[in-house]
Amino acid sequence: GPTAPVPPRGRGRGEVFLRRPGPRRLALHRVLGVPGLFSAAYGNVGSSIYYALGITALYALGLTPLVFLVAGLFFGATALTYAEGTAAMPQAGGSMAFARRAFNPFVSFGVGWAQLLNYMVTVAISAFAVANYLAVFWEPLGEWPVNSIFGIGVVLFLTVINVIGVQESSRVNIMMAVVDLLSQALLVVLGLVLVLSIGLLIDNVIHPSDLSGAKLDISLGTAPTWDRFILGIAISMIAFTGIETVSNLAEETRNPTKNVPRSVFSVFAVVLVLYTLIPMVALSAMPVFQTADGGFATELSDTFINNPVLGIVEHLPLAFTSILKLWVGILAAIILFIAANAGMLGMSRLAYSMGQNRDLPPAVSRLHPTRRTPATAIMVLGVLSALLIIPGKLEILAAAYVFGAMLSFTFAHASIIGLRVREPGMARPFRIPVNLRLRGRRIPVTAVLGGMATLFAWFVVVATQMWGWVIGFSWLGLGLLVYLGYRWYKRTRPEAARPG
């Protein structure tokens, strides 16, 4: 290639050294503070209640509030892991970056590839759910294929605004998140005052009604059975991708060692409250009943499985319920739009990081010369996300998400534990509290428990959800081919494999 003369420094007169000029490296803008990070994460975590509530109730029935409380505690353990990891390694990649430091490039690539599946599913399921909630204005939006077509349009629109730049996307997120938080708080207050019944929540588990309205006497573990209760916990994990979103935006964050942990804990506090109260209100409004075939169900997992929050509103004893339903339709569409946008941000920045690490071809990490965004990655992943919407099945998307997410979270916990053992002197601006001493090393208890929980949830989904493991293992198999193929390409053409 061409060379350029470099003036001598501290050498003999007349000496000239030749340096090969490398490509100009463009950096991502550091534009995000705590509000921007919070809204990006909350867009994913807070939005999941709009679709995860119905799917979870399908399995957990009257124990749905307990399932979400347990899931919230697992979320707390995961939040601590990501706070320590991202504060110590403030770079795009999340659990992939942790695994690269703790293990090796192959493990790191596998974790990153699983994360890409998580993000694509998050974008797809959120955009698809936008249509289902807007069906309060036009009923065909709640039916296939109209809802799939509309969802694909949402994804393509978000692809364009993310190519334009993260600053524009962040402003939209912050505005929408504030409106949604206030509206959700109002809905919770109305539900607590008008429909919450602790007695009915207990009856849902041991005294559900039959078709005539009479109370039945059943034993704990009947509705739901214990295996479906455990599956409900695994499926409810669909909420947790917001933590990865914060971590993957670390390179665009001002003062990430402080702002990332603050954002993570803010999201955890809000979500724990929401995930405790909203399911309690929902199961008070739509109690468990025995079906004609002797099984058990709730309107939450039947009539309103695709738009469960609308079910809550419809059962509020208010004169203006019809108006409130219209508002919730708008509200849900807003927060689900945020979720799709946050997922788009996360997966594009993750792909950028993988390209920079030479795990993927350099074109993936090439930034647009004027917008300074990974435009190629955004466009390719946006199209793949749109394709996932075509079948129009939320249940399939949920299982696929849990497959990838639980794998990523398990390796995140394992990486933090591994780094505590291998690099005890590593600078950690935030350190997980409550540790056990093992051979002179401080092992975080929450990372151990969280890793065991997420690994167990992954096994549950693999064992019980066919589409989850079919999509998941197919994606991992494709990733293995990409990894091996690109390694071969780098060996045969090392110059072409340099990141640009």
C-alpha positions in Angstrom: 0.0 0.0 0.0 1.1 3.7 -0.1 3.4 5.1 2.5 3.9 8.6 3.8 7.1 10.3 5.1 7.2 11.1 8.8 9.5 13.9 10.0 12.3 12.6 12.2 12.0 13.2 15.9 15.2 13.0 18.0 17.1 11.3 15.2 20.1 12.1 13.0 19.7 14.9 10.5 18.3 13.6 7.2 16.7 10.4 8.6 13.2 9.8 7.4 11.0 7.0 8.7 8.2 5.5 6.7 4.7 4.9 8.3 1.8 3.1 6.7 -1.2 5.4 7.2 -4.1 3.5 8.8 -7.7 4.2 8.1 -9.3 7.1 9.9 -11.2 5.7 12.9 -14.5 7.3 13.7 -15.8 7.3 17.2 -19.4 7.1 18.4 -20.8 10.4 19.8 -21.0 10.5 23.7 -24.4 12.2 23.9 -26.4 10.1 26.5 -26.9 10.9 30.1 -28.9 9.1 32.8 -32.3 10.1 31.3 -31.4 8.8 27.8 -30.0 5.6 29.2 -33.0 5.1 31.5 -35.5 5.7 28.7 -33.7 3.3 26.4 -33.7 0.5 29.0 -37.2 1.3 30.3 -38.5 1.2 26.7 -37.6 -2.5 26.7 -38.1 -3.6 30.3 -41.3 -1.5 31.0 -42.8 -2.4 27.7 -42.7 -6.1 28.2 -45.7 -5.9 30.6 -47.8 -5.1 27.6 -47.3 -8.6 26.0 -45.5 -10.7 28.6 -48.3 -10.4 31.1 -50.8 -12.4 28.9 -48.3 -15.0 27.9 -47.1 -15.5 31.5 -50.6 -15.9 32.7 -51.2 -18.6 30.2 -48.8 -20.8 32.2 -48.9 -19.3 35.7 -52.6 -18.5 36.1 -53.3 -17.3 39.6 -49.6 -17.4 40.6 -48.8 -14.8 37.9 -48.2 -12.0 40.5 -45.7 -14.3 42.4 -44.0 -15.3 39.1 -43.4 -11.6 38.3 -42.1 -11.0 41.8 -39.6 -13.8 41.5 -38.7 -12.6 38.0 -38.1 -9.2 39.5 -35.7 -10.6 42.0 -33.8 -12.4 39.3 -33.8 -9.1 37.4 -32.2 -7.4 40.4 -29.4 -10.0 40.5 -28.8 -9.4 36.7 -28.9 -5.6 37.2 -26.1 -5.9 39.8 -24.0 -8.0 37.4 -24.4 -5.6 34.5 -23.7 -2.6 36.8 -20.3 -4.0 37.9 -19.4 -5.2 34.4 -20.3 -2.1 32.5 -18.8 0.3 35.0 -15.5 -1.7 34.8 -15.7 -2.1 31.0 -17.6 0.8 29.5 -17.8 -0.4 25.9 -20.5 -1.6 23.6 -21.1 -5.3 23.8 -22.6 -6.0 27.3 -22.3 -9.7 28.2 -20.2 -10.2 25.1 -17.6 -7.7 26.3 -17.6 -9.3 29.7 -17.1 -12.8 28.2 -14.2 -11.6 26.0 -12.3 -10.3 29.0 -13.2 -13.3 31.2 -12.9 -16.2 28.7 -11.9 -16.1 25.1 -12.9 -14.7 21.7 -14.9 -17.8 20.7 -17.1 -17.7 23.8 -17.4 -13.9 23.4 -18.7 -14.3 19.8 -21.2 -17.0 20.8 -22.6 -14.7 23.5 -22.7 -11.7 21.2 -24.5 -13.8 18.5 -27.1 -14.9 21.0 -27.6 -11.3 22.0 -28.2 -10.3 18.3 -31.1 -12.8 18.3 -32.5 -11.2 21.5 -32.5 -7.8 20.0 -34.0 -8.9 16.7 -36.8 -10.6 18.6 -37.3 -7.6 20.9 -37.6 -5.3 17.9 -40.0 -7.7 16.1 -42.3 -8.5 19.1 -42.5 -4.9 20.2 -43.3 -3.6 16.7 -45.9 -6.3 16.2 -47.5 -5.5 19.6 -47.9 -1.9 18.6 -50.4 -3.0 16.0 -52.4 -5.1 18.5 -52.9 -2.2 20.8 -53.7 0.3 18.1 -56.6 -2.1 17.2 -58.7 -0.1 19.6 -58.9 2.4 16.8 -59.1 0.0 13.9 -60.0 -3.6 14.6 -58.1 -5.1 11.6 -54.9 -4.0 13.2 -55.4 -6.8 15.7 -55.7 -9.5 13.0 -53.1 -11.2 10.8 -51.8 -10.3 8.3 -52.6 -6.6 8.8 -50.8 -6.5 12.2 -47.7 -8.1 10.7 -47.7 -5.6 7.8 -48.0 -2.7 10.2 -45.3 -4.1 12.5 -42.9 -4.4 9.5 -43.6 -0.8 8.7 -42.7 0.3 12.2 -39.4 -1.6 12.0 -38.5 0.0 8.7 -39.3 3.5 10.0 -37.0 2.9 13.0 -34.3 1.6 10.8 -34.3 5.0 9.0 -34.2 7.2 12.1 -31.4 5.1 13.7 -29.3 5.5 10.5 -29.9 9.3 11.0 -28.3 9.1 14.4 -28.6 8.2 18.1 -29.2 11.8 19.4 -32.5 12.0 17.5 -33.6 8.6 18.7 -32.6 9.4 22.3 -34.8 12.6 22.4 -37.8 10.7 21.1 -37.2 8.0 23.8 -37.0 10.4 26.7 -40.2 12.2 25.8 -42.2 9.0 25.3 -40.9 7.3 28.5 -42.0 10.2 30.7 -45.5 10.1 29.2 -45.7 6.4 29.6 -44.5 6.3 33.2 -47.1 8.9 34.3 -49.8 7.0 32.5 -48.8 3.6 34.0 -48.7 5.1 37.5 -52.3 6.4 37.0 -53.5 3.0 35.8 -51.9 1.3 38.8 -53.6 3.7 41.2 -57.0 3.2 39.6 -56.5 -0.6 39.7 -55.5 -0.6 43.4 -58.5 1.5 44.4 -61.2 0.0 42.2 -60.4 -3.7 41.6 -57.6 -5.0 43.8 -58.8 -7.9 46.1 -56.3 -9.9 48.2 -59.0 -12.4 49.0 -59.7 -13.0 45.3 -56.0 -13.4 44.5 -55.8 -16.2 47.1 -59.0 -17.8 45.7 -57.4 -17.8 42.2 -55.0 -20.4 43.5 -57.1 -22.6 45.9 -60.7 -21.6 45.3 -61.3 -20.7 41.6 -64.9 -20.5 40.3 -66.6 -23.1 38.1 -68.8 -22.2 35.1 -71.8 -21.6 37.4 -69.7 -19.2 39.6 -69.5 -21.6 42.5 -66.2 -21.8 44.4 -64.1 -24.9 44.0 -61.8 -26.4 46.5 -58.5 -27.4 44.9 -55.0 -28.0 46.3 -52.0 -25.8 45.8 -50.2 -27.0 42.6 -53.3 -27.8 40.7 -54.0 -24.5 38.9 -51.3 -24.0 37.9 -49.3 -27.2 38.1 -45.8 -26.8 39.4 -44.2 -27.5 36.1 -46.3 -24.7 34.4 -45.5 -22.4 37.3 -41.7 -22.9 36.6 -42.3 -22.4 32.9 -44.1 -19.2 33.7 -41.1 -17.9 35.5 -38.9 -18.7 32.5 -41.2 -17.0 30.0 -41.6 -13.9 32.2 -37.8 -13.4 31.7 -38.7 -11.7 28.4 -38.5 -8.4 30.3 -34.8 -8.3 30.9 -33.2 -7.1 27.6 -33.2 -3.5 28.8 -30.1 -4.2 30.8 -28.2 -5.2 27.7 -29.4 -2.0 26.0 -27.8 0.2 28.7 -24.5 -1.7 28.5 -24.4 -1.6 24.7 -24.8 2.2 24.8 -21.9 2.7 27.2 -19.6 4.0 24.4 -22.2 6.8 23.7 -22.6 7.7 27.4 -21.2 10.7 29.2 -19.3 9.5 32.3 -20.3 5.8 31.9 -18.7 4.6 35.1 -21.3 6.5 37.1 -24.2 7.0 34.8 -24.6 3.3 33.8 -25.0 2.0 37.3 -27.4 4.8 38.1 -29.5 4.0 35.1 -29.6 0.3 35.8 -30.7 0.8 39.4 -33.4 3.4 38.4 -34.9 0.9 35.9 -34.8 -1.9 38.5 -36.6 0.2 41.1 -39.4 1.2 38.7 -39.8 -2.2 37.2 -39.9 -4.0 40.5 -42.9 -1.9 41.6 -44.7 -2.3 38.3 -44.2 -6.0 38.1 -45.5 -6.5 41.6 -48.6 -4.3 41.3 -49.9 -4.7 37.7 -50.2 -8.5 37.8 -52.1 -8.2 41.1 -54.5 -5.8 39.6 -54.9 -7.9 36.5 -55.7 -11.1 38.3 -58.2 -9.3 40.6 -59.9 -7.9 37.5 -59.8 -11.2 35.5 -59.8 -14.1 38.0 -59.1 -17.7 37.3 -62.1 -19.9 36.4 -62.6 -23.6 35.4 -63.2 -24.2 31.7 -65.7 -26.6 30.2 -63.0 -29.3 29.6 -62.0 -29.2 33.3 -59.0 -27.1 32.9 -58.4 -23.6 34.2 -58.0 -20.2 32.5 -58.3 -16.5 32.9 -59.4 -13.8 30.4 -55.9 -12.4 30.8 -54.5 -15.5 29.0 -57.4 -16.0 26.6 -59.4 -13.0 25.3 -56.7 -10.5 26.1 -53.5 -12.6 25.7 -52.2 -10.2 23.0 -53.2 -7.0 24.7 -53.6 -7.8 28.5 -53.4 -4.2 29.7 -56.5 -3.4 27.6 -58.2 -6.2 29.5 -57.4 -4.5 32.8 -58.9 -1.2 31.6 -62.1 -2.9 30.3 -62.7 -4.4 33.7 -62.4 -1.1 35.6 -65.8 0.0 37.0 -65.6 3.5 35.4 -68.0 5.5 33.3 -65.2 6.6 31.0 -63.7 3.1 30.3 -64.1 3.5 26.6 -62.1 6.7 26.6 -59.4 5.1 28.9 -59.1 2.2 26.5 -58.3 4.6 23.7 -55.7 6.3 25.8 -54.1 2.9 26.8 -54.0 1.9 23.2 -52.0 5.1 22.5 -49.9 4.6 25.6 -49.0 1.0 24.8 -48.1 1.9 21.2 -45.8 4.6 22.5 -43.9 2.4 25.0 -43.7 -0.5 22.6 -42.3 1.9 20.0 -39.7 2.9 22.5 -38.9 -0.8 23.1 -38.4 -1.4 19.4 -36.3 1.7 19.0 -34.1 0.7 22.1 -33.7 -2.8 20.7 -32.6 -1.3 17.3 -30.1 0.9 19.1 -28.8 -2.0 21.1 -28.3 -4.5 18.3 -26.7 -2.0 15.9 -24.2 -1.0 18.6 -23.5 -4.7 19.5 -22.9 -5.5 15.8 -20.6 -2.4 15.7 -18.6 -3.8 18.6 -18.4 -7.3 17.1 -17.0 -5.7 13.9 -14.4 -3.7 15.8 -13.3 -6.9 17.6 -13.0 -8.6 14.1 -15.7 -11.2 15.0 -17.7 -10.0 12.0 -16.6 -8.5 8.7 -15.3 -4.9 9.0 -18.2 -3.6 6.9 -20.4 -4.2 10.0 -18.5 -1.7 12.1 -18.0 0.9 9.4 -19.6 4.2 10.4 -21.5 6.5 8.1 -19.1 9.3 7.2 -21.5 12.1 8.2 -24.0 10.6 10.6 -21.3 8.5 12.4 -23.7 5.6 12.9 -23.1 1.9 12.0 -25.5 2.2 9.0 -24.8 -1.2 7.4 -25.4 -3.1 10.6 -28.6 -1.1 11.3 -30.1 -1.8 7.8 -29.2 -5.5 7.7 -30.5 -6.3 11.2 -33.5 -4.1 10.7 -34.5 -6.2 7.7 -34.0 -9.5 9.6 -36.2 -8.2 12.5 -38.9 -7.3 10.0 -38.8 -10.9 8.6 -39.4 -12.3 12.1 -42.8 -10.5 12.2 -44.3 -12.2 9.2 -45.8 -15.3 11.0 -47.5 -13.1 13.5 -47.0 -15.4 16.5 -46.1 -13.8 19.9 -45.7 -17.1 21.6 -43.0 -18.2 19.2 -41.1 -14.9 19.5 -41.3 -15.1 23.3 -39.7 -18.6 23.4 -37.0 -17.6 21.0 -36.2 -14.5 23.0 -35.9 -16.4 26.3 -33.6 -18.9 24.6 -31.1 -16.3 23.7 -31.5 -14.0 26.7 -31.0 -16.6 29.3 -27.8 -17.8 27.6 -26.5 -14.3 27.5 -27.3 -13.6 31.1 -25.8 -16.9 32.3 -22.5 -16.0 30.7 -22.7 -12.4 32.0 -22.9 -13.8 35.6 -20.2 -16.4 34.9 -17.9 -13.7 33.4 -18.2 -11.4 36.5 -17.4 -14.4 38.8 -14.5 -15.4 36.5 -13.0 -11.9 36.5 -13.3 -11.7 40.3 -11.1 -14.9 40.4 -8.7 -14.1 37.6 -8.3 -10.3 37.9 -9.0 -9.4 41.5 -7.1 -6.2 41.1 -9.1 -5.0 38.2 -10.5 -1.4 38.6 -14.1 -1.7 39.5 -15.9 1.7 40.0 -18.9 -0.3 41.2 -18.6 -3.6 43.0 -21.5 -6.0 43.8 -22.1 -6.1 47.6 -22.5 -9.3 49.6 -19.6 -11.6 48.7 -18.3 -14.9 49.8 -14.5 -15.4 50.3 -13.2 -18.4 48.3 -9.4 -19.0 48.3 -8.8 -15.4 48.9 -11.2 -14.2 46.2 -14.5 -12.3 46.8 -17.3 -14.1 44.9 -20.6 -12.1 44.5 -23.5 -14.1 45.9 -26.1 -12.5 43.5 -24.0 -13.5 40.5 -23.9 -17.1 41.6 -27.6 -17.3 42.3 -28.5 -15.3 39.2 -26.4 -17.5 37.0 -28.0 -20.6 38.4 -31.5 -19.2 37.9 -31.0 -18.0 34.3 -29.3 -21.3 33.3 -32.2 -23.2 34.8 -34.7 -21.0 32.9 -32.8 -21.7 29.7 -33.0 -25.5 30.2 -36.8 -25.2 30.9 -37.4 -23.4 27.6 -35.2 -25.8 25.7 -37.1 -28.8 27.2 -40.6 -27.5 26.8 -40.8 -24.9 23.9 -40.2 -26.5 20.5 -40.0 -23.3 18.5 -37.7 -21.7 21.1 -35.0 -24.3 20.7 -35.6 -24.7 16.9 -35.0 -21.0 16.3 -32.3 -20.7 19.0 -30.1 -23.6 17.9 -30.6 -22.8 14.2 -29.4 -19.3 14.9 -26.4 -20.6 16.9 -25.6 -23.0 14.1 -25.6 -20.2 11.6 -23.3 -18.2 13.9 -20.8 -21.0 14.1 -20.7 -21.1 10.3 -20.2 -17.3 10.2 -17.4 -17.5 12.8 -15.5 -20.3 11.2 -16.0 -18.8 7.7 -14.7 -15.4 8.6 -11.7 -16.9 10.5 -10.8 -18.7 7.3 -11.3 -15.5 5.3 -9.0 -13.6 7.7 -6.2 -16.2 7.3 -6.4 -16.2 3.5 -6.8 -12.4 3.1 -5.5 -10.7 6.2 -5.4 -7.3 4.6 -9.1 -7.3 3.6 -10.1 -8.4 7.1 -8.7 -5.3 8.8 -11.5 -3.3 10.4 -12.2 0.0 8.6 
